[in-house]
């Protein structure tokens, strides 16, 4: 059962439960209080979160931003959102309800500010099969570079015997990216 709601909040926000908070690691008890903090203290635009959710649901697109890298898509086939943080693909984050996805995005917005609501935003990669497009060409190139090598280890430097740390991180993120990219195309 949803917690006490604040009039004017989006439907996803009104549907939040304390269990949703726990799934996402926000053991704050009352969802309404957590959303109040997001809005009043952190300046999160809950309507902007709703627009971002809608953009993901309506397009073959992935939200990608920040380091550690945050990724989110909508899977039409599964009828849910899926997210990854720092390359992790936890089961709880692969089947998010709209309320849980909204909360995840609101939390992300605390760190990264305004969320995208169109596919031509810097933090959005459009996905058509193996074709990627978007404004963040450096990230897109890193995703492409690792696409054919996801199951391989990053080659080590012959002199040091150590894999370049940046390349290892890029490979981990690319694995999560391509796993979610497949999800956002299922059922379209």
Buried (B, 14 or more C-beta within 10 A) or exposed (E): EBBEBEEEBBEBBBBBBBEBBEBBEBEEEEBBEBBEBBBEEEEBBBEBBBBBBEBBBEBBBBBBBEEEBBBBBBBBEBEBBBBBBBBEBEEEBBBBBBBBBBBBBBBBBEEEEBBBBEBEBEBBBBBEEEEBBBEBEEBBEBBEEBBEEBEEEBEEEEEEEEBEEEBBBBBBBBBBBBBBBBBBBEEE
